[in-house]
Amino acid sequence: MHELLNDPVDVMVSFADNRVLPRTMRWNQKDYKIENINLVHTVREGRKKVFYFSVSDLNNYFKLKLDPENLDWRLVELYTDG
């Protein structure tokens, strides 16, 4: 199942080699441990640059959006088997 969303999420990250690495995400009162960072890319939205992270846990694939100007994280896509 594929869902397009725009839900605020809390994301815990680590920093290594000048990169942001999402580690866990809290969405709908549930924590998801991010096992894989599959793709990271940037997009220009007007004058600002935003970051997209395609990540997965053991069962789901998530697309996260980071607005670095206000440190706002959004869950914008969800892929599940169910």
Beta strands, then each sheet from edge to edge (+ up, - down):
strand 1: 2-8
strand 2: 10-16
strand 3: 19-27
strand 4: 30-33
strand 5: 36-45
strand 6: 48-56
strand 7: 61-67
strand 8: 72-79
sheet 1: 1+ 8- 7+ 6- 5+
sheet 2: 2+ 3- 4+
end
